[in-house]
Amino acid sequence: MEKGSVQIYYGAGRGKTNAALGNALRAAGENKSVIIIQFLKGKTDDQIAYMKQLEPEIKVFRFEKSEENYDELPEERQAEEKLNMKNGLNFAKKVLVTGECNVLILDEVLGLIDAGVISSEELEAVLKAKMDETEVIMTGRVLEESIRSYADEIYKKNKKENVKCLHRTLTDSSSGAILR
């Protein structure tokens, strides 16, 4: 069975979600099951309706209820949305534990740490639940140092540059040995 990798797209530049969605389309084209969980996107009905057209090959979930950005919400509504996003993270862990899909995309999950919604330890607990064959793709602006060790590939997107591959671990597909 093929070993799934962990990819991270992060940085201040645009295109991180697009890169993740491109991977989703590639995987669906290979008859793999894909689940996308989006965080910190608000609930924009037009965007989610368009992405829902990709089902059943690509399933898209958003747990937030508000249409407004999280950081613009009053404290009381932020607390409610924080719970919703934590439910999304718990769902991600369940998906990984059960092996429910071949590719799991956690769009803007790194932003949850940056926004103080979750700790890096909470995201690490989700990543530790990953089945060997599941591919995980994460996006966000800021990459915590503790999350780096879980990544097989890290791509940084700067404002005025193309995506740069900062780290890639290659393995021999027959033996699983790490190639340097």
MDTraj code that builds the backbone (N, CA, C; nanometers):
import mdtraj as md
import numpy as np

residues = "MET GLU LYS GLY SER VAL GLN ILE TYR TYR GLY ALA GLY ARG GLY LYS THR ASN ALA ALA LEU GLY ASN ALA LEU ARG ALA ALA GLY GLU ASN LYS SER VAL ILE ILE ILE GLN PHE LEU LYS GLY LYS THR ASP ASP GLN ILE ALA TYR MET LYS GLN LEU GLU PRO GLU ILE LYS VAL PHE ARG PHE GLU LYS SER GLU GLU ASN TYR ASP GLU LEU PRO GLU GLU ARG GLN ALA GLU GLU LYS LEU ASN MET LYS ASN GLY LEU ASN PHE ALA LYS LYS VAL LEU VAL THR GLY GLU CYS ASN VAL LEU ILE LEU ASP GLU VAL LEU GLY LEU ILE ASP ALA GLY VAL ILE SER SER GLU GLU LEU GLU ALA VAL LEU LYS ALA LYS MET ASP GLU THR GLU VAL ILE MET THR GLY ARG VAL LEU GLU GLU SER ILE ARG SER TYR ALA ASP GLU ILE TYR LYS LYS ASN LYS LYS GLU ASN VAL LYS CYS LEU HIS ARG THR LEU THR ASP SER SER SER GLY ALA ILE LEU ARG".split()
xyz = np.array([
    [0.0846, -0.1184, 0.0000],
    [0.0000, 0.0000, 0.0000],
    [0.0888, 0.1243, 0.0000],
    [0.0460, 0.2268, -0.0692],
    [0.1217, 0.3503, -0.0842],
    [0.1198, 0.4310, 0.0453],
    [0.2365, 0.4828, 0.0836],
    [0.2448, 0.5657, 0.2041],
    [0.1981, 0.7071, 0.1722],
    [0.1071, 0.7573, 0.2517],
    [0.0560, 0.8928, 0.2332],
    [0.1505, 0.9946, 0.2936],
    [0.1628, 1.1075, 0.2292],
    [0.2529, 1.2123, 0.2757],
    [0.1746, 1.3213, 0.3492],
    [0.2487, 1.4082, 0.4145],
    [0.1922, 1.5286, 0.4740],
    [0.2560, 1.6457, 0.4016],
    [0.1718, 1.7266, 0.3372],
    [0.2179, 1.8458, 0.2656],
    [0.1660, 1.9697, 0.3365],
    [0.2489, 2.0727, 0.3370],
    [0.2082, 2.1997, 0.3972],
    [0.2347, 2.3115, 0.2965],
    [0.1326, 2.3933, 0.2746],
    [0.1438, 2.5150, 0.1933],
    [0.1175, 2.6315, 0.2878],
    [0.2171, 2.7182, 0.3049],
    [0.1993, 2.8295, 0.3982],
    [0.2682, 2.9541, 0.3466],
    [0.2396, 3.0660, 0.4110],
    [0.3041, 3.1923, 0.3780],
    [0.2025, 3.3025, 0.3550],
    [0.2552, 3.4220, 0.3294],
    [0.1716, 3.5410, 0.3139],
    [0.1142, 3.5541, 0.1731],
    [0.1686, 3.4810, 0.0789],
    [0.1224, 3.4928, -0.0591],
    [-0.0074, 3.4193, -0.0857],
    [-0.0612, 3.4443, -0.2037],
    [-0.1872, 3.3817, -0.2447],
    [-0.1585, 3.2493, -0.3136],
    [-0.2614, 3.1622, -0.3200],
    [-0.2497, 3.0397, -0.3973],
    [-0.2346, 2.9120, -0.3164],
    [-0.2339, 2.9228, -0.1849],
    [-0.2170, 2.8034, -0.1016],
    [-0.3387, 2.7113, -0.1130],
    [-0.4576, 2.7690, -0.1028],
    [-0.5791, 2.6892, -0.1156],
    [-0.5908, 2.6341, -0.2572],
    [-0.5548, 2.7147, -0.3567],
    [-0.5600, 2.6669, -0.4953],
    [-0.4690, 2.5467, -0.5165],
    [-0.3509, 2.5496, -0.4560],
    [-0.2586, 2.4363, -0.4674],
    [-0.3198, 2.3114, -0.4037],
    [-0.3816, 2.3292, -0.2881],
    [-0.4457, 2.2160, -0.2206],
    [-0.5621, 2.1615, -0.3047],
    [-0.6417, 2.2513, -0.3618],
    [-0.7547, 2.2074, -0.4452],
    [-0.7063, 2.1365, -0.5719],
    [-0.5942, 2.1819, -0.6263],
    [-0.5354, 2.1128, -0.7412],
    [-0.4986, 1.9702, -0.7064],
    [-0.4438, 1.9501, -0.5873],
    [-0.4135, 1.8148, -0.5407],
    [-0.5402, 1.7326, -0.5231],
    [-0.6477, 1.7974, -0.4772],
    [-0.7758, 1.7277, -0.4610],
    [-0.8282, 1.6794, -0.5955],
    [-0.8216, 1.7650, -0.6963],
    [-0.8686, 1.7273, -0.8296],
    [-0.7843, 1.6149, -0.8886],
    [-0.6531, 1.6233, -0.8694],
    [-0.5636, 1.5173, -0.9166],
    [-0.6007, 1.3841, -0.8520],
    [-0.6182, 1.3855, -0.7212],
    [-0.6506, 1.2631, -0.6482],
    [-0.7862, 1.2070, -0.6913],
    [-0.8857, 1.2929, -0.7062],
    [-1.0183, 1.2473, -0.7504],
    [-1.0087, 1.1856, -0.8894],
    [-0.9251, 1.2432, -0.9749],
    [-0.9037, 1.1885, -1.1082],
    [-0.8381, 1.0520, -1.1059],
    [-0.7721, 1.0190, -0.9964],
    [-0.7101, 0.8874, -0.9773],
    [-0.8017, 0.7942, -0.8983],
    [-0.9304, 0.8303, -0.8892],
    [-1.0317, 0.7524, -0.8178],
    [-1.0029, 0.7387, -0.6686],
    [-0.9398, 0.8404, -0.6112],
    [-0.9169, 0.8428, -0.4676],
    [-1.0260, 0.9267, -0.4031],
    [-1.0587, 0.8947, -0.2793],
    [-1.1590, 0.9726, -0.2064],
    [-1.0907, 1.0900, -0.1375],
    [-1.1565, 1.2060, -0.1439],
    [-1.0994, 1.3301, -0.0910],
    [-1.2000, 1.3971, 0.0012],
    [-1.1517, 1.4418, 0.1155],
    [-1.2326, 1.5231, 0.2068],
    [-1.1575, 1.6533, 0.2301],
    [-1.2293, 1.7637, 0.2142],
    [-1.1741, 1.8966, 0.2409],
    [-1.2491, 1.9555, 0.3593],
    [-1.1749, 1.9985, 0.4591],
    [-1.2343, 2.0693, 0.5724],
    [-1.1743, 2.2093, 0.5711],
    [-1.2599, 2.3086, 0.5577],
    [-1.2138, 2.4475, 0.5512],
    [-1.2400, 2.5176, 0.6836],
    [-1.1394, 2.5938, 0.7257],
    [-1.1469, 2.6713, 0.8492],
    [-1.1248, 2.8185, 0.8164],
    [-1.1783, 2.9050, 0.9005],
    [-1.1568, 3.0503, 0.8916],
    [-1.1967, 3.1082, 0.7563],
    [-1.2905, 3.0461, 0.6905],
    [-1.3363, 3.0950, 0.5607],
    [-1.4724, 3.1628, 0.5728],
    [-1.5346, 3.1530, 0.6896],
    [-1.6706, 3.2029, 0.7017],
    [-1.7627, 3.1101, 0.6245],
    [-1.8874, 3.1410, 0.6212],
    [-1.9833, 3.0563, 0.5506],
    [-2.0371, 3.1351, 0.4323],
    [-1.9668, 3.1281, 0.3215],
    [-2.0089, 3.1952, 0.1996],
    [-2.0815, 3.0927, 0.1140],
    [-2.2132, 3.1067, 0.1032],
    [-2.2954, 3.0057, 0.0364],
    [-2.2570, 2.9831, -0.1092],
    [-2.2199, 3.0885, -0.1829],
    [-2.1841, 3.0726, -0.3234],
    [-2.0625, 2.9831, -0.3409],
    [-1.9591, 3.0074, -0.2607],
    [-1.8370, 2.9283, -0.2718],
    [-1.8610, 2.7829, -0.2351],
    [-1.9299, 2.7602, -0.1257],
    [-1.9525, 2.6230, -0.0811],
    [-2.0445, 2.5497, -0.1782],
    [-2.1439, 2.6191, -0.2352],
    [-2.2343, 2.5562, -0.3318],
    [-2.1574, 2.5107, -0.4554],
    [-2.0643, 2.5933, -0.5007],
    [-1.9843, 2.5553, -0.6166],
    [-1.8986, 2.4324, -0.5853],
    [-1.8347, 2.4328, -0.4694],
    [-1.7487, 2.3204, -0.4335],
    [-1.8286, 2.1930, -0.4096],
    [-1.9521, 2.2068, -0.3656],
    [-2.0377, 2.0893, -0.3429],
    [-2.0690, 2.0174, -0.4739],
    [-2.0536, 2.0865, -0.5868],
    [-2.0758, 2.0231, -0.7171],
    [-1.9714, 1.9150, -0.7449],
    [-1.8623, 1.9171, -0.6716],
    [-1.7560, 1.8193, -0.6906],
    [-1.7860, 1.6864, -0.6207],
    [-1.8926, 1.6844, -0.5389],
    [-1.9296, 1.5608, -0.4695],
    [-1.9901, 1.4630, -0.5692],
    [-1.9757, 1.3343, -0.5488],
    [-1.9267, 1.2663, -0.4289],
    [-1.7757, 1.2425, -0.4272],
    [-1.7062, 1.2727, -0.5362],
    [-1.5621, 1.2460, -0.5408],
    [-1.4842, 1.3296, -0.4396],
    [-1.5249, 1.4542, -0.4241],
    [-1.4604, 1.5439, -0.3280],
    [-1.5688, 1.5965, -0.2345],
    [-1.5551, 1.5662, -0.1063],
    [-1.6522, 1.6125, -0.0072],
    [-1.5947, 1.7333, 0.0658],
    [-1.6763, 1.8371, 0.0782],
    [-1.6314, 1.9627, 0.1388],
    [-1.7128, 1.9910, 0.2644],
    [-1.6416, 2.0281, 0.3722],
    [-1.7071, 2.0585, 0.4991],
    [-1.6570, 2.1919, 0.5530],
    [-1.7500, 2.2685, 0.6056],
    [-1.7195, 2.3893, 0.6837],
    [-1.8043, 2.3823, 0.8087],
    [-1.7438, 2.4019, 0.9209],
    [-1.8159, 2.3913, 1.0471],
    [-1.8556, 2.5272, 1.1032],
    [-1.8007, 2.6330, 1.0459],
    [-1.8357, 2.7669, 1.0919],
    [-1.9774, 2.8016, 1.0471],
    [-2.0459, 2.8810, 1.1268],
    [-2.1833, 2.9218, 1.0955],
    [-2.1912, 3.0663, 1.0472],
    [-2.0969, 3.1484, 1.0891],
    [-2.1005, 3.2907, 1.0572],
    [-2.0478, 3.3184, 0.9169],
    [-2.1069, 3.4175, 0.8520],
    [-2.0586, 3.4608, 0.7207],
    [-1.9450, 3.5621, 0.7340],
    [-1.9272, 3.6163, 0.8531],
    [-1.8238, 3.7166, 0.8767],
    [-1.6922, 3.6492, 0.9147],
    [-1.5825, 3.7216, 0.8954],
    [-1.4515, 3.6709, 0.9355],
    [-1.4459, 3.6548, 1.0861],
    [-1.3782, 3.5501, 1.1283],
    [-1.3670, 3.5182, 1.2704],
    [-1.3125, 3.6354, 1.3518],
    [-1.2060, 3.6994, 1.3044],
    [-1.1433, 3.8064, 1.3820],
    [-1.2259, 3.9345, 1.3881],
    [-1.3329, 3.9424, 1.3073],
    [-1.4210, 4.0596, 1.3096],
    [-1.5449, 4.0367, 1.3965],
    [-1.5615, 3.9169, 1.4492],
    [-1.6780, 3.8841, 1.5309],
    [-1.6618, 3.9355, 1.6732],
    [-1.7737, 3.9697, 1.7385],
    [-1.7661, 4.0042, 1.8813],
    [-1.7217, 3.8802, 1.9608],
    [-1.6686, 3.9034, 2.0770],
    [-1.6109, 3.7968, 2.1589],
    [-1.7070, 3.6793, 2.1809],
    [-1.8329, 3.7091, 2.2055],
    [-1.9324, 3.6043, 2.2310],
    [-1.9496, 3.5121, 2.1099],
    [-1.9567, 3.5708, 1.9909],
    [-1.9729, 3.4913, 1.8689],
    [-1.8431, 3.4196, 1.8318],
    [-1.7292, 3.4799, 1.8686],
    [-1.6016, 3.4114, 1.8469],
    [-1.5960, 3.2826, 1.9285],
    [-1.6450, 3.2887, 2.0511],
    [-1.6457, 3.1694, 2.1372],
    [-1.7296, 3.0587, 2.0739],
    [-1.8441, 3.0946, 2.0164],
    [-1.9299, 2.9971, 1.9493],
    [-1.8598, 2.9380, 1.8260],
    [-1.7986, 3.0246, 1.7473],
    [-1.7292, 2.9777, 1.6269],
    [-1.6067, 2.8941, 1.6625],
    [-1.5428, 2.9268, 1.7734],
    [-1.4285, 2.8482, 1.8195],
    [-1.4712, 2.7039, 1.8442],
    [-1.5852, 2.6869, 1.9073],
    [-1.6388, 2.5518, 1.9303],
    [-1.6702, 2.4818, 1.7980],
    [-1.7291, 2.5549, 1.7048],
    [-1.7600, 2.4976, 1.5735],
    [-1.6332, 2.4501, 1.5033],
    [-1.5280, 2.5324, 1.5079],
    [-1.4026, 2.4956, 1.4408],
    [-1.3347, 2.3785, 1.5105],
    [-1.3453, 2.3726, 1.6437],
    [-1.2897, 2.2577, 1.7163],
    [-1.3662, 2.1301, 1.6790],
    [-1.4971, 2.1423, 1.6547],
    [-1.5734, 2.0267, 1.6058],
    [-1.5195, 1.9822, 1.4698],
    [-1.4830, 2.0780, 1.3864],
    [-1.4232, 2.0454, 1.2567],
    [-1.2912, 1.9726, 1.2723],
    [-1.2103, 2.0148, 1.3679],
    [-1.0829, 1.9490, 1.3931],
    [-1.1049, 1.8077, 1.4478],
    [-1.2042, 1.7912, 1.5340],
    [-1.2377, 1.6577, 1.5851],
    [-1.2858, 1.5666, 1.4723],
    [-1.3618, 1.6231, 1.3795],
    [-1.4064, 1.5468, 1.2629],
    [-1.2848, 1.5032, 1.1800],
    [-1.1878, 1.5924, 1.1632],
    [-1.0655, 1.5586, 1.0894],
    [-0.9940, 1.4407, 1.1553],
    [-0.9867, 1.4425, 1.2870],
    [-0.9209, 1.3332, 1.3589],
    [-0.9955, 1.2022, 1.3376],
    [-1.1280, 1.2080, 1.3413],
    [-1.2088, 1.0884, 1.3169],
    [-1.1846, 1.0339, 1.1767],
    [-1.1780, 1.1229, 1.0790],
    [-1.1511, 1.0832, 0.9405],
    [-1.0165, 1.0119, 0.9316],
    [-0.9160, 1.0641, 1.0005],
    [-0.7832, 1.0035, 0.9966],
    [-0.7787, 0.8701, 1.0697],
    [-0.8454, 0.8609, 1.1839],
    [-0.8459, 0.7372, 1.2621],
    [-0.9154, 0.6243, 1.1855],
    [-1.0247, 0.6571, 1.1191],
    [-1.1030, 0.5543, 1.0489],
    [-1.0537, 0.5286, 0.9068],
    [-0.9633, 0.6122, 0.8564],
    [-0.9163, 0.5952, 0.7193],
    [-1.0264, 0.6188, 0.6182],
    [-1.1139, 0.7122, 0.6489],
    [-1.2337, 0.7387, 0.5693],
    [-1.2049, 0.7920, 0.4290],
    [-1.0852, 0.8454, 0.4081],
    [-1.0520, 0.8974, 0.2760],
    [-0.9044, 0.8726, 0.2452],
    [-0.8692, 0.8903, 0.1184],
    [-0.7288, 0.8781, 0.0774],
    [-0.6536, 1.0095, 0.0968],
    [-0.7251, 1.1217, 0.0767],
    [-0.6647, 1.2546, 0.0874],
    [-0.7522, 1.3417, 0.1760],
    [-0.6910, 1.3995, 0.2788],
    [-0.7609, 1.4926, 0.3679],
    [-0.6927, 1.6279, 0.3570],
    [-0.7708, 1.7283, 0.3183],
    [-0.7193, 1.8641, 0.3084],
    [-0.7763, 1.9462, 0.4234],
    [-0.6864, 2.0042, 0.5009],
    [-0.7241, 2.0894, 0.6141],
    [-0.6872, 2.2326, 0.5754],
    [-0.7806, 2.2978, 0.5086],
    [-0.7574, 2.4302, 0.4526],
    [-0.7635, 2.5366, 0.5619],
    [-0.6574, 2.6132, 0.5761],
    [-0.6402, 2.7188, 0.6770],
    [-0.6350, 2.6651, 0.8199],
    [-0.6015, 2.5377, 0.8367],
    [-0.5910, 2.4819, 0.9716],
    [-0.4759, 2.5460, 1.0485],
    [-0.3694, 2.5853, 0.9783],
    [-0.2581, 2.6511, 1.0468],
    [-0.3002, 2.7853, 1.1052],
    [-0.3991, 2.8477, 1.0441],
    [-0.4532, 2.9736, 1.0936],
    [-0.5248, 2.9596, 1.2258],
    [-0.5731, 2.8393, 1.2572],
    [-0.6394, 2.8171, 1.3860],
    [-0.5413, 2.8364, 1.5012],
    [-0.4177, 2.7964, 1.4796],
    [-0.3147, 2.8161, 1.5829],
    [-0.2839, 2.9647, 1.5942],
    [-0.2641, 3.0274, 1.4800],
    [-0.2313, 3.1704, 1.4756],
    [-0.3405, 3.2559, 1.5394],
    [-0.4675, 3.2157, 1.5224],
    [-0.5811, 3.2910, 1.5771],
    [-0.6105, 3.2546, 1.7227],
    [-0.5376, 3.1585, 1.7777],
    [-0.5602, 3.1181, 1.9161],
    [-0.6815, 3.0287, 1.9358],
    [-0.7328, 2.9709, 1.8280],
    [-0.8484, 2.8808, 1.8372],
    [-0.8058, 2.7461, 1.8930],
    [-0.6897, 2.6978, 1.8481],
    [-0.6341, 2.5720, 1.8977],
    [-0.4859, 2.5935, 1.9279],
    [-0.4288, 2.4973, 1.9974],
    [-0.2846, 2.4994, 2.0231],
    [-0.2150, 2.4111, 1.9195],
    [-0.0864, 2.4275, 1.9062],
    [-0.0123, 2.3414, 1.8138],
    [-0.0198, 2.1960, 1.8604],
    [-0.0295, 2.1746, 1.9909],
    [-0.0423, 2.0385, 2.0448],
    [-0.1721, 1.9725, 1.9987],
    [-0.2789, 2.0508, 1.9884],
    [-0.4058, 1.9942, 1.9410],
    [-0.3956, 1.9504, 1.7947],
    [-0.3274, 2.0291, 1.7129],
    [-0.3088, 1.9893, 1.5738],
    [-0.2150, 1.8689, 1.5646],
    [-0.1125, 1.8664, 1.6479],
    [-0.0223, 1.7515, 1.6508],
    [-0.0981, 1.6239, 1.6847],
    [-0.1923, 1.6303, 1.7781],
    [-0.2719, 1.5130, 1.8147],
    [-0.3519, 1.4615, 1.6950],
    [-0.4022, 1.5525, 1.6134],
    [-0.4745, 1.5118, 1.4924],
    [-0.3786, 1.4425, 1.3954],
    [-0.2624, 1.4995, 1.3750],
    [-0.1656, 1.4425, 1.2813],
    [-0.1142, 1.3062, 1.3273],
    [-0.1035, 1.2868, 1.4570],
    [-0.0596, 1.1572, 1.5104],
    [-0.1620, 1.0478, 1.4835],
    [-0.2870, 1.0852, 1.4588],
    [-0.3938, 0.9882, 1.4309],
    [-0.3922, 0.9405, 1.2858],
    [-0.3074, 0.9998, 1.2023],
    [-0.3029, 0.9709, 1.0591],
    [-0.2655, 0.8258, 1.0328],
    [-0.3442, 0.7620, 0.9458],
    [-0.3107, 0.6279, 0.8980],
    [-0.1954, 0.6429, 0.7998],
    [-0.1112, 0.5437, 0.7900],
    [0.0077, 0.5525, 0.7048],
    [-0.0236, 0.5850, 0.5596],
    [-0.1333, 0.5333, 0.5063],
    [-0.1620, 0.5514, 0.3638],
    [-0.2404, 0.6789, 0.3314],
    [-0.2842, 0.7527, 0.4309],
    [-0.3617, 0.8743, 0.4081],
    [-0.2692, 0.9929, 0.3795],
    [-0.3021, 1.0685, 0.2754],
    [-0.2284, 1.1897, 0.2425],
    [-0.2993, 1.3071, 0.3106],
    [-0.2226, 1.3920, 0.3781],
    [-0.2791, 1.5087, 0.4459],
    [-0.2145, 1.6339, 0.3866],
    [-0.2986, 1.7318, 0.3541],
    [-0.2507, 1.8597, 0.3020],
    [-0.3051, 1.9692, 0.3928],
    [-0.2159, 2.0544, 0.4424],
    [-0.2558, 2.1632, 0.5310],
    [-0.2147, 2.2962, 0.4700],
    [-0.2965, 2.3991, 0.4941],
    [-0.2632, 2.5331, 0.4475],
    [-0.2773, 2.6334, 0.5618],
    [-0.2178, 2.7502, 0.5429],
    [-0.2281, 2.8590, 0.6388],
    [-0.1156, 2.9585, 0.6177],
    [-0.1227, 3.0684, 0.6880],
    [-0.0211, 3.1737, 0.6721],
    [0.1060, 3.1457, 0.7512],
    [0.0909, 3.0991, 0.8754],
    [0.2054, 3.0827, 0.9657],
    [0.2223, 2.9346, 0.9986],
    [0.3464, 2.8873, 0.9899],
    [0.3776, 2.7482, 1.0216],
    [0.4557, 2.7429, 1.1525],
    [0.3938, 2.6850, 1.2538],
    [0.4610, 2.6682, 1.3832],
    [0.5746, 2.5675, 1.3681],
    [0.6828, 2.5925, 1.4362],
    [0.8011, 2.5065, 1.4273],
    [0.7684, 2.3613, 1.4644],
    [0.6839, 2.3415, 1.5651],
    [0.6524, 2.2055, 1.6113],
    [0.5762, 2.1236, 1.5066],
    [0.5103, 2.1875, 1.4135],
    [0.4331, 2.1167, 1.3110],
    [0.5237, 2.0720, 1.1960],
    [0.6349, 2.1391, 1.1766],
    [0.7275, 2.1076, 1.0664],
    [0.7700, 1.9605, 1.0644],
    [0.7919, 1.9031, 1.1807],
    [0.8438, 1.7657, 1.1876],
    [0.7452, 1.6623, 1.1313],
    [0.6192, 1.6980, 1.1185],
    [0.5193, 1.6053, 1.0648],
    [0.5132, 1.6085, 0.9123],
    [0.5790, 1.7060, 0.8519],
    [0.5668, 1.7285, 0.7077],
    [0.6696, 1.6510, 0.6275],
    [0.6235, 1.5970, 0.5156],
    [0.7127, 1.5369, 0.4173],
    [0.7519, 1.6417, 0.3139],
    [0.6609, 1.7355, 0.2872],
    [0.6856, 1.8417, 0.1904],
    [0.6321, 1.9726, 0.2473],
    [0.7125, 2.0783, 0.2395],
    [0.6715, 2.2106, 0.2862],
    [0.6944, 2.3097, 0.1732],
    [0.5881, 2.3849, 0.1412],
    [0.5955, 2.4860, 0.0359],
    [0.5601, 2.6208, 0.0964],
    [0.6469, 2.7188, 0.0749],
    [0.6216, 2.8533, 0.1265],
    [0.5855, 2.9450, 0.0112],
    [0.4769, 3.0178, 0.0291],
    [0.4282, 3.1113, -0.0728],
    [0.4480, 3.2524, -0.0200],
    [0.5391, 3.3253, -0.0830],
    [0.5623, 3.4657, -0.0469],
    [0.4727, 3.5538, -0.1329],
    [0.4576, 3.6788, -0.0938],
    [0.3673, 3.7697, -0.1646],
    [0.4027, 3.7882, -0.3109],
    [0.5294, 3.8016, -0.3449],
    [0.5667, 3.8348, -0.4818],
    [0.6442, 3.7240, -0.5515],
    [0.6479, 3.6056, -0.4934],
    [0.7240, 3.4975, -0.5526],
    [0.6346, 3.3765, -0.5743],
    [0.6829, 3.2845, -0.6533],
    [0.6145, 3.1580, -0.6704],
    [0.6342, 3.0725, -0.5455],
    [0.5635, 2.9615, -0.5390],
    [0.5770, 2.8695, -0.4272],
    [0.7182, 2.8110, -0.4279],
    [0.7799, 2.8081, -0.3110],
    [0.9129, 2.7495, -0.2973],
    [0.9014, 2.6227, -0.2144],
    [0.9621, 2.5159, -0.2619],
    [0.9677, 2.3934, -0.1837],
    [1.0838, 2.4063, -0.0861],
    [1.0528, 2.4052, 0.0430],
    [1.1557, 2.4205, 0.1448],
    [1.2055, 2.2877, 0.1975],
    [1.1223, 2.1848, 0.1881],
    [1.1572, 2.0558, 0.2472],
    [1.0834, 1.9468, 0.1726],
    [1.1540, 1.8448, 0.1348],
    [1.0890, 1.7313, 0.0711],
    [1.1640, 1.6062, 0.1125],
    [1.0920, 1.5100, 0.1652],
    [1.1487, 1.3809, 0.1984],
    [1.1013, 1.2838, 0.0920],
    [1.1935, 1.2244, 0.0218],
    [1.1589, 1.1287, -0.0824],
    [1.1863, 0.9886, -0.0322],
    [1.0971, 0.8961, -0.0659],
    [1.1174, 0.7578, -0.0262],
    [1.1137, 0.6681, -0.1480],
    [1.1840, 0.5593, -0.1395],
    [1.1810, 0.4559, -0.2426],
    [1.0472, 0.3851, -0.2290],
    [0.9658, 0.3848, -0.3343],
    [0.8306, 0.3288, -0.3250],
    [0.8311, 0.1791, -0.2997],
    [0.9364, 0.1083, -0.3381],
    [0.9376, -0.0369, -0.3173],
    [0.9815, -0.0739, -0.1758],
    [1.0786, -0.0006, -0.1211],
    [1.1290, -0.0384, 0.0101],
    [1.0840, 0.0531, 0.1222],
    [1.0398, 0.1740, 0.0861],
    [1.0007, 0.2700, 0.1883],
    [1.1189, 0.3437, 0.2486],
    [1.2401, 0.3161, 0.1986],
    [1.3600, 0.3796, 0.2509],
    [1.3622, 0.5273, 0.2155],
    [1.4106, 0.6100, 0.3074],
    [1.4208, 0.7541, 0.2823],
    [1.5419, 0.7800, 0.1938],
    [1.5193, 0.8549, 0.0869],
    [1.6256, 0.8913, -0.0055],
    [1.6726, 1.0322, 0.0262],
    [1.7964, 1.0580, 0.0234],
    [1.8510, 1.1913, 0.0528],
    [1.9014, 1.2549, -0.0729],
])
top = md.Topology()
chain = top.add_chain()
for i, resn in enumerate(residues, 1):
    res = top.add_residue(resn, chain, resSeq=i)
    for name in ("N", "CA", "C"):
        top.add_atom(name, md.element.get_by_symbol(name[0]), res)
traj = md.Trajectory(xyz[None], top)
